[in-house]
């Protein structure tokens, strides 16, 4: 089977990953290739050379002086991304050496142009509905298309325009391996308001434990206004780490704190944490309750810092081997790849029948 995967183009697929979507796509490509699937990947410039990705980029984007003088011209980065995906989809339109296109991007153009392609398209829904994607899906002919959501929660958010199957995200449990644990808490993710790391610091302080935070600063003003003032001997920001260092950090922690201030579609860091044997304490939002189970973590009402802090010691005492075993059975890359392959086979069968 020959599958084309379209990645999100905003960030490259390389370590240290900009976020869970980049990490997930990187792992999916590798997992499929290990199963013998021929994968052609289109990804953002600067992606890991080992992935052998085609760049999603406009070469070149040439605008006349008259076009640039248009007062309604959108920001150039938006224009470049739009035309980059247009360029990819026009190339794929005539390809008949491909069995299926897996749209793993967040852009609307692959959806809008799916019907122009000779092969069917599977799209993974990684977010709640957006004003770009929602109408594109509602308007398209879905007879040769299928949608997969990363959690049942996310599937429910899209049910008014399509009927997604659910394939939970997965982590490579050969990469995310058990660590010895420790006394400190850990928080990992993009440092942005919707991830609310400042609340993780408050939970740690109320529990009497130290916390270490890792991840890219995605919102500088938020970091400077709400996170940095809380940093102290008890709360340390350790930077944006590559996987090996991140695995060591998580594996040497007592528990992972997860504090989304939005309905997290899945919550990949929680799965990575349990794969390292580290239990989870956090907020009951989005897809997290679907795989953070009793004995491997505790989820409390969103924003309830004091209740979360009161649960920290109980969570830190949870069996690390049980956390690891749960992640291997329910949150693994192999399980995710199985789910996608089932959908690939079903969808290519539809394509052949058509």
Secondary structure, 3 states (H helix, E strand, C coil): CEEEEECCCCCCCCCCCCCHHHHHHHHHHHHHHHCCCEEEEEECCCCCHHHCCEECCCCCCCCCHHHHCCCCCCCHHHHHHHHHHHHHHHHHHCCCCCCEEEECCCCCHHHHCHHHCCCEEEEEECCCCCCCHHHHHHHCCHHHEEEEECCHHHHHHCCCCCCCEECCCCECCCCCCCCCCCCCEEEECCECHHHCHHHHHHHHHHHCCCEEEECCECCHHHHHHHHHHHCECCEEECCCCCHHHHHHHHHCCCEEEECCCCCCCCCHHHHHHHHCCCEEEEECCCCHHHCCCCCCEEEECCCCHHHHHHHHHHHHCCCHHHHHHHHHHHCEHHHHHHHHHHHHHHHHHHHHHC
